[in-house]
Amino acid sequence: MRKLLLLVAVVGFSSLSFGQAKIEFTAKDNTIDYGIVSKDSDSGIRTFDFKNTGNAPLIITNVQSTCGCTVPSKPTEPIMPGKMGKIDVKYNMAPGAIRKTITVESNATNYEGGRVPLKIKGNVVVKQEVNPLEKSKSMMEKK
């Protein structure tokens, strides 16, 4: 009887250790495209939504960017199986092309080493302000 209880306990603990957390992002190709955005009218904040599709809690241990112009935030609590989570990314909206990678480190088993690359892309433009005098001058020239 004692051996049977020991066997049941070992099998029970073994099955718990084989639980797997899996992360699935909703963004196509794990990329968010800002498109063409104006520095003055866009906050630069985007959200990567994801779901734990595994059968164990998903733990995000670190989220880091390739530069200081992109600031990501990570969940502080484990994401339970079947539940959704989010990673917010704030880009500083410097004019020009956006091509940045954010690396998520987790216990997810569906990515090698639990590391998931996320990407943001787009183009930030500065709105051209038209001087009212220049506008009326150009209209006069057309006549």
Z-matrix of the N, CA and C atoms (Angstrom, degrees):
N
C 1 1.446
C 2 1.541 1 111.16
N 3 1.325 2 114.42 1 -41.26
C 4 1.462 3 119.71 2 -179.50
C 5 1.523 4 111.21 3 -62.83
N 6 1.323 5 115.75 4 -41.87
C 7 1.468 6 120.83 5 179.45
C 8 1.530 7 110.84 6 -64.69
N 9 1.324 8 115.99 7 -36.86
C 10 1.457 9 120.91 8 179.04
C 11 1.533 10 110.24 9 -64.80
N 12 1.305 11 117.76 10 -44.85
C 13 1.470 12 121.75 11 177.91
C 14 1.531 13 110.69 12 -62.50
N 15 1.321 14 116.37 13 -41.20
C 16 1.464 15 120.26 14 178.55
C 17 1.527 16 110.03 15 -63.70
N 18 1.311 17 117.49 16 -42.61
C 19 1.464 18 121.52 17 178.48
C 20 1.528 19 110.98 18 -62.56
N 21 1.316 20 117.72 19 -44.06
C 22 1.465 21 121.89 20 178.56
C 23 1.528 22 110.39 21 -62.25
N 24 1.322 23 117.13 22 -42.49
C 25 1.466 24 121.08 23 179.00
C 26 1.529 25 111.09 24 -63.21
N 27 1.320 26 117.74 25 -44.52
C 28 1.472 27 121.74 26 -179.87
C 29 1.528 28 110.33 27 -63.21
N 30 1.318 29 116.94 28 -45.44
C 31 1.467 30 120.92 29 179.41
C 32 1.530 31 110.17 30 -63.74
N 33 1.308 32 117.84 31 -40.80
C 34 1.470 33 121.64 32 179.00
C 35 1.513 34 112.08 33 -62.24
N 36 1.318 35 117.42 34 -47.55
C 37 1.464 36 120.39 35 179.24
C 38 1.526 37 111.33 36 -67.85
N 39 1.318 38 117.61 37 -35.41
C 40 1.465 39 121.08 38 178.98
C 41 1.519 40 110.99 39 -63.76
N 42 1.331 41 116.17 40 -41.43
C 43 1.469 42 118.64 41 -179.24
C 44 1.518 43 110.99 42 -67.37
N 45 1.326 44 118.03 43 -31.99
C 46 1.465 45 120.25 44 176.62
C 47 1.519 46 111.31 45 -67.07
N 48 1.323 47 117.76 46 -37.41
C 49 1.465 48 120.17 47 -177.69
C 50 1.526 49 111.91 48 -73.85
N 51 1.332 50 118.09 49 -15.76
C 52 1.451 51 120.41 50 179.32
C 53 1.527 52 112.44 51 -91.41
N 54 1.335 53 117.69 52 4.67
C 55 1.455 54 120.52 53 176.35
C 56 1.526 55 109.49 54 -61.32
N 57 1.299 56 116.26 55 143.72
C 58 1.453 57 119.86 56 -177.32
C 59 1.518 58 110.81 57 -125.68
N 60 1.314 59 114.52 58 131.97
C 61 1.457 60 120.68 59 172.11
C 62 1.523 61 106.88 60 -93.68
N 63 1.313 62 116.07 61 136.86
C 64 1.469 63 120.81 62 178.18
C 65 1.516 64 107.97 63 -132.66
N 66 1.320 65 115.96 64 139.90
C 67 1.461 66 120.65 65 -177.79
C 68 1.525 67 109.41 66 -116.57
N 69 1.323 68 115.36 67 131.16
C 70 1.465 69 122.05 68 178.00
C 71 1.525 70 107.95 69 -128.85
N 72 1.333 71 116.53 70 119.21
C 73 1.461 72 121.26 71 178.54
C 74 1.521 73 109.94 72 -89.12
N 75 1.338 74 116.68 73 146.16
C 76 1.462 75 120.86 74 -178.68
C 77 1.528 76 111.91 75 -82.10
N 78 1.341 77 117.98 76 -22.49
C 79 1.465 78 121.03 77 -179.80
C 80 1.529 79 109.48 78 -70.20
N 81 1.323 80 116.07 79 132.99
C 82 1.463 81 121.43 80 -179.78
C 83 1.529 82 109.24 81 -60.44
N 84 1.310 83 116.54 82 129.77
C 85 1.468 84 123.56 83 -179.29
C 86 1.535 85 112.44 84 57.56
N 87 1.326 86 116.78 85 24.05
C 88 1.470 87 122.56 86 -178.40
C 89 1.531 88 111.81 87 54.35
N 90 1.342 89 115.80 88 36.02
C 91 1.466 90 121.68 89 -177.03
C 92 1.520 91 110.20 90 -128.13
N 93 1.321 92 115.73 91 136.98
C 94 1.463 93 121.43 92 171.20
C 95 1.520 94 107.75 93 -111.53
N 96 1.326 95 115.16 94 126.22
C 97 1.465 96 122.12 95 179.12
C 98 1.523 97 108.68 96 -100.38
N 99 1.308 98 116.74 97 113.50
C 100 1.465 99 121.33 98 176.94
C 101 1.526 100 110.93 99 -69.33
N 102 1.341 101 116.55 100 -23.68
C 103 1.455 102 120.15 101 -173.94
C 104 1.522 103 108.96 102 74.23
N 105 1.328 104 116.48 103 -153.45
C 106 1.462 105 121.32 104 175.52
C 107 1.518 106 106.79 105 -97.22
N 108 1.328 107 116.09 106 115.67
C 109 1.455 108 121.71 107 -176.01
C 110 1.518 109 110.59 108 -125.82
N 111 1.303 110 114.98 109 152.67
C 112 1.459 111 121.49 110 177.87
C 113 1.521 112 109.64 111 -92.67
N 114 1.312 113 115.32 112 135.11
C 115 1.457 114 121.06 113 178.97
C 116 1.529 115 111.28 114 -58.32
N 117 1.329 116 117.02 115 -36.19
C 118 1.456 117 121.39 116 -175.33
C 119 1.523 118 114.31 117 -77.56
N 120 1.314 119 118.01 118 -22.86
C 121 1.467 120 119.26 119 -173.18
C 122 1.528 121 114.10 120 -115.24
N 123 1.329 122 118.32 121 8.73
C 124 1.459 123 120.72 122 -178.09
C 125 1.526 124 109.30 123 -130.47
N 126 1.316 125 116.92 124 134.00
C 127 1.473 126 121.76 125 -178.88
C 128 1.524 127 112.51 126 -74.78
N 129 1.332 128 117.27 127 -20.76
C 130 1.462 129 120.87 128 -178.39
C 131 1.518 130 113.73 129 85.04
N 132 1.340 131 117.83 130 3.00
C 133 1.461 132 121.00 131 -178.26
C 134 1.528 133 109.88 132 -93.78
N 135 1.331 134 115.52 133 129.86
C 136 1.460 135 122.45 134 174.82
C 137 1.520 136 107.71 135 -133.39
N 138 1.330 137 116.34 136 159.46
C 139 1.458 138 121.36 137 -176.93
C 140 1.524 139 111.03 138 -125.39
N 141 1.325 140 115.27 139 129.32
C 142 1.459 141 122.10 140 171.00
C 143 1.524 142 106.90 141 -95.25
N 144 1.329 143 117.08 142 112.46
C 145 1.460 144 121.93 143 176.66
C 146 1.525 145 108.51 144 -90.56
N 147 1.325 146 116.42 145 143.46
C 148 1.455 147 120.71 146 178.64
C 149 1.520 148 109.99 147 -145.87
N 150 1.333 149 114.48 148 165.48
C 151 1.467 150 121.01 149 179.42
C 152 1.521 151 108.65 150 -132.26
N 153 1.321 152 115.88 151 141.95
C 154 1.460 153 121.09 152 172.45
C 155 1.523 154 106.79 153 -84.57
N 156 1.323 155 117.27 154 105.19
C 157 1.458 156 122.06 155 -178.77
C 158 1.525 157 112.33 156 -95.21
N 159 1.321 158 116.86 157 7.29
C 160 1.463 159 120.90 158 178.86
C 161 1.518 160 111.77 159 -91.39
N 162 1.332 161 115.02 160 -165.58
C 163 1.458 162 120.11 161 -179.00
C 164 1.537 163 112.31 162 -118.85
N 165 1.339 164 116.16 163 18.62
C 166 1.464 165 121.96 164 177.34
C 167 1.527 166 108.17 165 -136.71
N 168 1.325 167 118.04 166 157.91
C 169 1.467 168 119.65 167 178.46
C 170 1.533 169 111.72 168 -59.39
N 171 1.331 170 116.01 169 138.17
C 172 1.462 171 122.69 170 177.54
C 173 1.522 172 107.97 171 -95.07
N 174 1.318 173 115.95 172 126.09
C 175 1.461 174 120.78 173 -179.09
C 176 1.524 175 108.89 174 -116.80
N 177 1.330 176 115.88 175 117.85
C 178 1.465 177 121.91 176 175.36
C 179 1.525 178 106.15 177 -88.48
N 180 1.317 179 117.17 178 112.56
C 181 1.468 180 120.26 179 -176.12
C 182 1.523 181 112.79 180 -90.34
N 183 1.333 182 117.56 181 -28.83
C 184 1.463 183 120.24 182 -178.01
C 185 1.519 184 109.93 183 -159.73
N 186 1.321 185 115.73 184 147.00
C 187 1.465 186 122.35 185 173.21
C 188 1.515 187 105.64 186 -137.22
N 189 1.336 188 116.53 187 121.68
C 190 1.460 189 118.91 188 -178.75
C 191 1.519 190 111.26 189 -137.43
N 192 1.324 191 114.59 190 154.12
C 193 1.456 192 122.14 191 -177.93
C 194 1.523 193 109.77 192 -106.62
N 195 1.335 194 115.16 193 163.43
C 196 1.456 195 120.14 194 178.39
C 197 1.530 196 112.29 195 -77.29
N 198 1.345 197 117.41 196 -12.22
C 199 1.468 198 119.62 197 178.48
C 200 1.525 199 110.22 198 -153.32
N 201 1.326 200 116.12 199 170.02
C 202 1.450 201 121.30 200 -179.51
C 203 1.515 202 114.13 201 -77.14
N 204 1.321 203 117.84 202 -6.89
C 205 1.465 204 120.99 203 -179.18
C 206 1.527 205 112.20 204 -79.82
N 207 1.318 206 116.76 205 -9.70
C 208 1.465 207 122.57 206 -179.84
C 209 1.527 208 107.98 207 -124.78
N 210 1.329 209 116.22 208 120.91
C 211 1.458 210 120.62 209 -177.13
C 212 1.531 211 109.49 210 -115.93
N 213 1.341 212 117.20 211 110.50
C 214 1.466 213 120.16 212 177.53
C 215 1.525 214 111.36 213 -93.64
N 216 1.329 215 115.86 214 156.88
C 217 1.459 216 120.99 215 173.34
C 218 1.520 217 107.81 216 -125.09
N 219 1.328 218 116.74 217 149.26
C 220 1.466 219 120.44 218 -176.38
C 221 1.526 220 110.92 219 -120.71
N 222 1.323 221 116.67 220 156.91
C 223 1.461 222 119.74 221 174.69
C 224 1.528 223 110.06 222 -64.45
N 225 1.310 224 117.14 223 143.82
C 226 1.463 225 120.83 224 -179.68
C 227 1.526 226 111.88 225 -93.35
N 228 1.314 227 117.43 226 -20.84
C 229 1.464 228 122.14 227 -178.27
C 230 1.533 229 109.61 228 -109.58
N 231 1.339 230 117.80 229 152.97
C 232 1.464 231 120.35 230 174.34
C 233 1.531 232 110.65 231 -60.72
N 234 1.320 233 116.08 232 147.27
C 235 1.464 234 122.37 233 176.70
C 236 1.532 235 106.51 234 -97.45
N 237 1.312 236 115.56 235 117.52
C 238 1.462 237 121.03 236 -176.88
C 239 1.533 238 111.11 237 -71.74
N 240 1.326 239 118.30 238 156.42
C 241 1.465 240 121.42 239 178.76
C 242 1.527 241 111.61 240 -53.27
N 243 1.332 242 115.82 241 133.61
C 244 1.461 243 122.10 242 179.16
C 245 1.515 244 114.58 243 83.34
N 246 1.321 245 118.26 244 -6.66
C 247 1.468 246 122.13 245 -177.23
C 248 1.528 247 111.37 246 -95.68
N 249 1.343 248 114.37 247 158.49
C 250 1.463 249 121.89 248 179.62
C 251 1.528 250 109.98 249 -97.49
N 252 1.324 251 115.12 250 155.66
C 253 1.458 252 122.83 251 174.38
C 254 1.515 253 108.78 252 -143.35
N 255 1.330 254 116.51 253 176.57
C 256 1.466 255 118.95 254 179.28
C 257 1.520 256 110.09 255 -148.77
N 258 1.328 257 113.24 256 151.75
C 259 1.455 258 122.47 257 173.90
C 260 1.521 259 106.14 258 -125.30
N 261 1.328 260 115.99 259 116.03
C 262 1.465 261 120.71 260 178.25
C 263 1.523 262 109.18 261 -88.27
N 264 1.324 263 115.16 262 142.51
C 265 1.459 264 121.83 263 178.28
C 266 1.521 265 107.71 264 -128.53
N 267 1.343 266 116.33 265 129.68
C 268 1.464 267 120.80 266 176.93
C 269 1.517 268 108.52 267 -116.20
N 270 1.328 269 115.11 268 118.00
C 271 1.466 270 121.40 269 176.25
C 272 1.522 271 107.60 270 -95.34
N 273 1.339 272 118.05 271 143.43
C 274 1.471 273 120.83 272 -174.55
C 275 1.526 274 114.19 273 -76.46
N 276 1.314 275 118.42 274 -0.73
C 277 1.467 276 124.71 275 174.84
C 278 1.533 277 113.07 276 62.41
N 279 1.322 278 117.01 277 35.97
C 280 1.465 279 120.63 278 172.62
C 281 1.524 280 107.78 279 -67.55
N 282 1.344 281 118.15 280 133.79
C 283 1.465 282 120.52 281 -179.00
C 284 1.532 283 111.65 282 -58.00
N 285 1.321 284 115.16 283 139.42
C 286 1.459 285 121.44 284 179.40
C 287 1.514 286 110.97 285 125.39
N 288 1.326 287 114.25 286 -171.72
C 289 1.468 288 120.80 287 -178.06
C 290 1.526 289 111.09 288 -72.37
N 291 1.330 290 115.31 289 143.86
C 292 1.469 291 122.11 290 174.77
C 293 1.527 292 106.88 291 -107.40
N 294 1.310 293 116.49 292 121.50
C 295 1.462 294 123.12 293 174.79
C 296 1.523 295 106.75 294 -148.00
N 297 1.322 296 117.04 295 89.20
C 298 1.461 297 121.61 296 -175.18
C 299 1.520 298 110.40 297 -129.68
N 300 1.338 299 115.23 298 152.49
C 301 1.457 300 122.05 299 176.92
C 302 1.519 301 109.17 300 -121.27
N 303 1.317 302 115.31 301 136.43
C 304 1.454 303 123.34 302 175.96
C 305 1.527 304 105.90 303 -116.07
N 306 1.327 305 117.53 304 129.96
C 307 1.458 306 121.05 305 -179.59
C 308 1.526 307 109.84 306 -105.78
N 309 1.327 308 114.83 307 125.80
C 310 1.464 309 122.34 308 178.24
C 311 1.523 310 107.48 309 -102.65
N 312 1.331 311 116.22 310 126.85
C 313 1.463 312 121.62 311 176.44
C 314 1.518 313 108.06 312 -109.65
N 315 1.344 314 115.56 313 128.85
C 316 1.464 315 120.22 314 -174.90
C 317 1.519 316 110.55 315 -152.37
N 318 1.321 317 115.10 316 -177.46
C 319 1.462 318 120.91 317 174.88
C 320 1.532 319 111.26 318 -95.27
N 321 1.322 320 117.87 319 17.35
C 322 1.473 321 121.72 320 -179.99
C 323 1.522 322 109.96 321 -65.31
N 324 1.319 323 115.61 322 133.81
C 325 1.461 324 120.49 323 -178.08
C 326 1.527 325 112.93 324 -92.39
N 327 1.329 326 117.74 325 -9.01
C 328 1.468 327 119.32 326 -178.47
C 329 1.524 328 112.78 327 -89.89
N 330 1.330 329 118.58 328 5.17
C 331 1.463 330 123.72 329 172.75
C 332 1.523 331 107.54 330 -130.45
N 333 1.322 332 116.13 331 140.00
C 334 1.463 333 121.00 332 -178.33
C 335 1.525 334 110.92 333 -57.25
N 336 1.303 335 116.78 334 123.46
C 337 1.455 336 122.29 335 -179.81
C 338 1.519 337 113.83 336 66.69
N 339 1.325 338 117.57 337 10.09
C 340 1.463 339 121.55 338 -179.10
C 341 1.518 340 113.46 339 71.84
N 342 1.337 341 117.45 340 12.33
C 343 1.474 342 121.99 341 -177.95
C 344 1.524 343 110.12 342 -97.82
N 345 1.344 344 115.09 343 124.53
C 346 1.462 345 121.27 344 -178.00
C 347 1.524 346 108.79 345 -119.97
N 348 1.353 347 117.60 346 121.54
C 349 1.467 348 118.90 347 175.25
C 350 1.536 349 110.43 348 -85.24
N 351 1.325 350 115.83 349 129.48
C 352 1.460 351 122.33 350 173.36
C 353 1.512 352 106.97 351 -112.27
N 354 1.327 353 117.04 352 148.41
C 355 1.463 354 120.12 353 -177.91
C 356 1.524 355 110.98 354 -128.88
N 357 1.329 356 114.40 355 146.14
C 358 1.461 357 120.25 356 169.30
C 359 1.520 358 106.70 357 -123.33
N 360 1.327 359 114.81 358 145.93
C 361 1.458 360 119.81 359 179.05
C 362 1.514 361 109.01 360 -147.27
N 363 1.304 362 115.95 361 164.92
C 364 1.454 363 120.59 362 179.32
C 365 1.513 364 110.77 363 151.59
N 366 1.321 365 115.25 364 -164.04
C 367 1.462 366 121.22 365 -179.99
C 368 1.526 367 108.71 366 -146.96
N 369 1.330 368 115.81 367 126.83
C 370 1.465 369 121.50 368 178.97
C 371 1.521 370 108.02 369 -101.08
N 372 1.329 371 115.73 370 127.02
C 373 1.459 372 121.26 371 179.38
C 374 1.525 373 109.50 372 -118.11
N 375 1.322 374 114.83 373 156.86
C 376 1.455 375 121.31 374 175.21
C 377 1.516 376 106.32 375 -102.17
N 378 1.336 377 116.04 376 128.29
C 379 1.466 378 119.52 377 179.84
C 380 1.524 379 109.49 378 -63.39
N 381 1.299 380 115.37 379 134.25
C 382 1.453 381 120.96 380 175.77
C 383 1.519 382 108.11 381 -83.15
N 384 1.316 383 116.05 382 119.18
C 385 1.463 384 119.10 383 177.32
C 386 1.520 385 107.83 384 -89.15
N 387 1.315 386 115.05 385 130.04
C 388 1.462 387 120.76 386 -179.62
C 389 1.523 388 108.40 387 -94.81
N 390 1.298 389 114.13 388 124.52
C 391 1.454 390 120.70 389 176.90
C 392 1.526 391 107.69 390 -70.14
N 393 1.336 392 118.84 391 128.02
C 394 1.469 393 120.55 392 -178.14
C 395 1.533 394 112.39 393 -57.84
N 396 1.327 395 117.93 394 -33.08
C 397 1.470 396 120.47 395 178.27
C 398 1.519 397 110.77 396 -68.27
N 399 1.344 398 116.69 397 -40.15
C 400 1.455 399 120.46 398 178.28
C 401 1.525 400 110.43 399 -65.72
N 402 1.315 401 115.95 400 -38.34
C 403 1.459 402 120.63 401 -178.99
C 404 1.529 403 110.31 402 -63.37
N 405 1.329 404 117.35 403 -46.25
C 406 1.465 405 119.77 404 -179.13
C 407 1.529 406 110.81 405 -69.76
N 408 1.330 407 117.75 406 -32.58
C 409 1.460 408 122.48 407 179.03
C 410 1.547 409 109.47 408 -65.74
N 411 1.329 410 116.70 409 -43.65
C 412 1.469 411 119.89 410 -179.45
C 413 1.525 412 110.29 411 -67.86
N 414 1.319 413 118.51 412 -33.00
C 415 1.456 414 121.61 413 179.03
C 416 1.531 415 109.54 414 -69.86
N 417 1.335 416 117.39 415 -35.21
C 418 1.463 417 121.87 416 179.57
C 419 1.527 418 109.92 417 -67.16
N 420 1.341 419 116.28 418 -36.51
C 421 1.458 420 120.62 419 -178.79
C 422 1.519 421 111.96 420 -68.47
N 423 1.317 422 118.36 421 -29.40
C 424 1.440 423 122.28 422 179.84
C 425 1.512 424 112.76 423 -70.91
N 426 1.336 425 117.74 424 -24.62
C 427 1.466 426 120.95 425 -176.09
C 428 1.488 427 112.80 426 -76.96
